Amino acid sequence: MVWVIVIGAVVGALLLAAWPIYLERRRRPIGPDARHGADGEFALLSQGVTRFRWAGSARGPVAVLIHGLASPMVTMEAIAKGLGNNGYRVLMYDLYGRGLSDAPQGVQNRAFFLRQLSDLLALHKLKDNITFVGYSMGGAIATAYAAENPGRVKQVLLVAPTGIVTNERGFSRFCRKTSLLGAWVHGMFAERRINKAIPLHGETKAIDMVLRAQRRELKRRGYLPSLLASRRGILREVQEHEHRQLGRQGIRVCAIWAGADKIVPPQAIGKLAEWNRAAQQEVVARADHALPYTHGDQLIAAMRALLHDT
């Protein structure tokens, strides 16, 4: 009888441990079927397939848009429209593990993301005079790339960027810092928590489009592991050295913040000013961290105020 109980307990523990793997395998893989008829184009880069799309002016200076941690490039549509109306050729793409790009396994640190960005720039033969626009985690990617490749950069526009001051919730902190158990907890409970946080409806069609995209992400294989891999990778960076370096090199840095942001708090404004006194900054009042798609008009107006002399 004792052995039956012991064996049952061991089997139960193994099943419980493997349950997040089972849940992940049930999600839809990204492949030709999912990409068929999708907006944009696809390129096989060194780490996998990346979806990208050109928008804006047919000619003019190039702006490369980099989205944030949890949502694909659809979150950047308002920014693309604003820059396009300002005469820019706009290149958008899905980071690995998001949207319809592949989801390679492993840590998603700066080298991982900069390799994807470098591959994409090489594909389009973009070598210099590039404006990089990064939102949230994309801001950290843009900052890291500019610091490592100053000769290719015209300017950097950051929207609520990480890498300066970022608030991390208890669940995310536990999953990031606790190796095996953290991965198990994330695999078991992250989908439910994220889904609960996504509003059912938005105030506009543009917001609804983003909310639908966010819910689709939860059904795609590789998405949740990518979130955790990014938290354990590039989101651990504090980029004081990079921002000071950009200031010393004279690379133009503009930052737009959300006045009611609970993820990247207002303290980041003063910290960036301390690190780079030449950085130009604007605040969109009453916006939260979702400002690229909830306050698109105000964000575009702030961008124009910063970019009027370029």
C-alpha positions as CSV (number, residue, x, y, z in Angstrom):
1,M,0.0,0.0,0.0
2,V,2.8,2.4,0.9
3,W,4.5,1.7,-2.5
4,V,1.3,2.4,-4.3
5,I,1.0,5.8,-2.5
6,V,4.7,6.6,-3.2
7,I,4.4,5.7,-6.9
8,G,1.2,7.6,-7.2
9,A,2.8,10.7,-5.6
10,V,5.9,10.4,-7.9
11,V,3.7,10.1,-11.1
12,G,1.5,13.0,-9.9
13,A,4.6,15.2,-9.3
14,L,6.0,14.3,-12.7
15,L,2.7,15.1,-14.4
16,L,2.4,18.4,-12.5
17,A,6.0,19.3,-13.5
18,A,5.3,18.5,-17.1
19,W,2.0,20.3,-17.3
20,P,3.4,23.7,-18.5
21,I,5.2,21.8,-21.3
22,Y,2.0,20.2,-22.3
23,L,0.2,23.6,-22.3
24,E,2.9,25.1,-24.5
25,R,2.8,22.3,-27.0
26,R,-1.0,22.8,-27.4
27,R,-0.5,26.3,-28.7
28,R,-0.4,27.0,-32.4
29,P,3.0,27.0,-34.0
30,I,4.0,29.8,-36.2
31,G,4.5,28.5,-39.7
32,P,3.2,28.9,-43.3
33,D,-0.4,28.3,-42.4
34,A,-0.4,31.1,-39.8
35,R,1.5,33.5,-42.1
36,H,-0.6,32.8,-45.2
37,G,-2.3,36.1,-46.3
38,A,-0.8,38.0,-43.4
39,D,0.1,41.7,-43.8
40,G,3.8,42.3,-44.5
41,E,6.7,40.2,-45.8
42,F,8.8,37.5,-44.4
43,A,12.6,37.0,-44.4
44,L,14.7,34.1,-43.2
45,L,17.4,35.7,-41.1
46,S,20.2,34.0,-39.2
47,Q,18.1,33.2,-36.1
48,G,14.8,32.5,-37.9
49,V,12.0,34.0,-40.0
50,T,11.1,37.7,-39.3
51,R,8.0,39.4,-40.4
52,F,8.5,43.0,-41.5
53,R,6.5,45.8,-43.3
54,W,7.4,49.1,-45.0
55,A,5.0,52.0,-44.4
56,G,5.0,55.8,-44.9
57,S,6.7,57.7,-47.7
58,A,8.2,55.9,-50.7
59,R,11.3,58.1,-50.4
60,G,12.9,60.0,-47.6
61,P,14.9,59.3,-44.5
62,V,14.4,55.8,-42.9
63,A,12.9,55.2,-39.5
64,V,13.1,51.7,-38.0
65,L,10.4,51.0,-35.4
66,I,10.9,48.5,-32.5
67,H,7.9,47.4,-30.5
68,G,7.8,46.3,-26.8
69,L,7.8,43.2,-24.7
70,A,4.3,41.8,-24.9
71,S,2.7,43.0,-28.2
72,P,3.7,42.7,-31.9
73,M,4.4,45.6,-34.4
74,V,0.7,46.5,-34.6
75,T,1.2,48.6,-31.5
76,M,3.4,50.9,-33.6
77,E,0.8,51.8,-36.3
78,A,0.1,55.3,-35.0
79,I,3.9,56.1,-34.8
80,A,4.3,54.7,-38.3
81,K,1.5,56.9,-39.6
82,G,2.9,60.0,-37.8
83,L,6.4,59.5,-39.2
84,G,5.1,58.6,-42.6
85,N,3.2,61.9,-42.7
86,N,6.4,63.6,-41.7
87,G,8.1,62.2,-44.9
88,Y,9.8,59.1,-43.4
89,R,10.1,55.6,-44.9
90,V,9.1,53.4,-42.0
91,L,10.3,49.9,-41.4
92,M,8.4,47.9,-38.8
93,Y,9.0,44.3,-37.8
94,D,8.0,41.6,-35.2
95,L,10.6,40.8,-32.7
96,Y,11.4,37.1,-32.3
97,G,8.7,35.4,-30.3
98,R,6.1,37.9,-31.1
99,G,3.6,38.3,-33.9
100,L,4.4,36.1,-36.9
101,S,8.2,36.0,-36.4
102,D,9.8,32.7,-35.3
103,A,10.4,32.1,-31.6
104,P,13.9,30.7,-31.2
105,Q,14.6,29.1,-27.8
106,G,17.1,30.5,-25.4
107,V,17.8,33.7,-23.6
108,Q,16.7,36.9,-25.3
109,N,19.5,39.3,-24.3
110,R,20.9,42.3,-26.1
111,A,23.0,40.2,-28.5
112,F,20.0,38.2,-29.5
113,F,17.9,41.2,-30.4
114,L,20.7,43.2,-31.9
115,R,21.5,40.3,-34.2
116,Q,17.9,40.3,-35.5
117,L,18.0,44.0,-36.0
118,S,21.4,43.9,-37.7
119,D,20.2,41.1,-40.0
120,L,17.2,43.1,-41.0
121,L,19.2,46.2,-41.7
122,A,21.6,44.2,-43.8
123,L,18.7,42.6,-45.7
124,H,17.6,46.1,-46.8
125,K,21.1,47.5,-47.2
126,L,20.5,50.2,-44.6
127,K,23.9,51.4,-43.5
128,D,23.6,54.9,-42.1
129,N,21.4,58.0,-41.3
130,I,18.8,55.8,-39.7
131,T,16.3,57.0,-37.1
132,F,15.5,54.3,-34.5
133,V,12.2,54.5,-32.7
134,G,11.9,52.1,-29.7
135,Y,8.8,51.6,-27.5
136,S,9.2,50.1,-24.0
137,M,11.6,47.1,-24.4
138,G,12.1,48.3,-28.0
139,G,13.6,51.5,-26.5
140,A,16.3,49.4,-24.7
141,I,17.0,47.6,-28.0
142,A,17.3,50.9,-29.9
143,T,19.5,52.4,-27.2
144,A,21.8,49.4,-27.2
145,Y,22.1,49.3,-31.0
146,A,22.8,53.1,-31.2
147,A,25.5,52.8,-28.5
148,E,27.2,50.0,-30.4
149,N,26.8,51.4,-33.9
150,P,26.9,55.2,-33.6
151,G,28.0,55.7,-37.1
152,R,24.8,54.3,-38.5
153,V,22.5,56.4,-36.3
154,K,20.9,59.7,-37.2
155,Q,18.8,59.9,-34.0
156,V,17.0,57.8,-31.4
157,L,13.4,58.4,-30.4
158,L,12.3,56.6,-27.3
159,V,8.7,56.0,-26.2
160,A,8.4,55.0,-22.5
161,P,11.7,53.0,-22.8
162,T,12.9,50.4,-20.3
163,G,16.6,50.3,-19.3
164,I,16.3,53.5,-17.1
165,V,13.8,53.0,-14.3
166,T,11.3,50.2,-14.6
167,N,8.8,48.9,-12.1
168,E,8.6,45.1,-11.9
169,R,5.6,43.3,-10.3
170,G,6.1,40.5,-7.8
171,F,5.0,37.7,-10.1
172,S,7.3,38.8,-12.9
173,R,10.2,39.3,-10.4
174,F,9.7,35.8,-9.0
175,C,9.6,34.1,-12.4
176,R,12.7,36.0,-13.6
177,K,14.8,35.4,-10.5
178,T,13.8,31.9,-9.6
179,S,15.3,29.5,-12.2
180,L,13.4,26.3,-12.6
181,L,10.4,27.0,-10.3
182,G,10.0,30.5,-11.8
183,A,9.8,28.9,-15.3
184,W,7.2,26.4,-14.0
185,V,5.1,29.1,-12.4
186,H,5.3,31.3,-15.5
187,G,4.2,28.4,-17.7
188,M,1.3,27.6,-15.4
189,F,-0.1,31.0,-14.6
190,A,1.2,33.7,-17.0
191,E,-1.4,33.2,-19.7
192,R,-4.3,33.5,-17.3
193,R,-2.8,36.7,-15.7
194,I,-2.1,38.3,-19.0
195,N,-5.5,37.4,-20.5
196,K,-7.2,38.9,-17.4
197,A,-5.3,42.2,-17.8
198,I,-6.3,42.6,-21.5
199,P,-9.5,44.7,-21.7
200,L,-12.4,43.2,-23.6
201,H,-13.0,46.3,-25.7
202,G,-11.2,49.5,-26.5
203,E,-12.5,53.0,-27.1
204,T,-11.5,53.0,-30.8
205,K,-11.1,50.5,-33.6
206,A,-7.3,51.0,-33.5
207,I,-7.2,50.0,-29.8
208,D,-9.5,47.0,-30.5
209,M,-7.1,45.8,-33.2
210,V,-4.2,45.8,-30.7
211,L,-6.2,44.0,-28.0
212,R,-7.2,41.3,-30.5
213,A,-3.5,40.9,-31.4
214,Q,-2.6,40.6,-27.7
215,R,-5.1,37.8,-27.2
216,R,-3.8,36.0,-30.3
217,E,-0.3,36.1,-28.9
218,L,-1.4,34.0,-26.0
219,K,-2.4,31.1,-28.4
220,R,0.9,31.1,-30.2
221,R,3.7,28.6,-29.3
222,G,6.9,30.3,-28.1
223,Y,5.3,33.5,-27.0
224,L,5.1,33.0,-23.2
225,P,8.7,31.5,-23.1
226,S,9.8,34.5,-25.0
227,L,8.4,36.9,-22.4
228,L,10.3,35.2,-19.7
229,A,13.5,34.9,-21.8
230,S,13.3,38.7,-22.4
231,R,12.8,39.4,-18.7
232,R,15.8,37.3,-17.9
233,G,17.7,38.9,-20.7
234,I,17.6,42.5,-22.1
235,L,15.1,43.7,-19.5
236,R,17.6,43.2,-16.8
237,E,19.8,45.9,-18.2
238,V,20.2,49.3,-16.7
239,Q,21.6,51.4,-19.6
240,E,23.3,54.2,-17.8
241,H,26.5,53.6,-19.7
242,E,24.8,53.5,-23.0
243,H,22.9,56.8,-22.5
244,R,26.0,58.6,-21.2
245,Q,27.8,57.3,-24.3
246,L,25.1,58.6,-26.7
247,G,25.4,62.0,-25.0
248,R,29.1,62.1,-25.3
249,Q,28.9,61.1,-29.0
250,G,26.4,63.8,-29.8
251,I,23.7,61.4,-31.0
252,R,20.4,63.1,-30.8
253,V,18.1,61.4,-28.3
254,C,14.4,62.3,-27.8
255,A,12.1,60.6,-25.3
256,I,8.4,60.7,-24.9
257,W,6.9,59.5,-21.6
258,A,3.4,58.6,-20.3
259,G,2.3,60.8,-17.4
260,A,0.3,58.0,-15.7
261,D,2.8,55.1,-16.5
262,K,3.0,52.5,-13.8
263,I,5.6,50.4,-15.6
264,V,8.1,53.1,-16.5
265,P,7.5,55.8,-13.8
266,P,8.2,59.5,-14.0
267,Q,11.5,59.1,-12.1
268,A,12.9,57.9,-15.4
269,I,12.6,61.4,-16.9
270,G,15.0,62.9,-14.3
271,K,17.4,59.9,-14.5
272,L,17.7,60.2,-18.3
273,A,18.3,64.0,-17.9
274,E,21.1,63.1,-15.4
275,W,22.7,60.6,-17.8
276,N,22.3,62.7,-21.0
277,R,21.8,66.4,-20.5
278,A,21.2,66.9,-24.2
279,A,18.3,64.5,-24.4
280,Q,15.0,66.2,-25.4
281,Q,11.9,65.0,-23.5
282,E,8.1,65.4,-23.7
283,V,5.3,64.0,-21.6
284,V,1.9,62.8,-22.7
285,A,-0.3,63.6,-19.8
286,R,-2.8,61.1,-18.5
287,A,-1.5,58.3,-20.8
288,D,-0.3,55.0,-19.3
289,H,2.2,52.6,-20.7
290,A,-0.1,51.7,-23.6
291,L,0.3,55.2,-25.0
292,P,1.4,54.2,-28.6
293,Y,-2.1,52.9,-29.3
294,T,-4.3,54.6,-26.7
295,H,-3.0,58.2,-27.2
296,G,-1.8,58.0,-30.8
297,D,-2.7,61.6,-31.7
298,Q,-1.0,63.1,-28.6
299,L,2.0,60.9,-29.2
300,I,2.3,62.1,-32.8
301,A,2.0,65.7,-31.7
302,A,4.8,65.2,-29.2
303,M,6.9,63.5,-31.9
304,R,6.4,66.4,-34.2
305,A,7.4,68.9,-31.5
306,L,10.7,66.9,-31.0
307,L,11.4,66.3,-34.7
308,H,10.4,69.6,-36.2
309,D,14.0,70.7,-36.7
310,T,15.3,67.5,-38.3
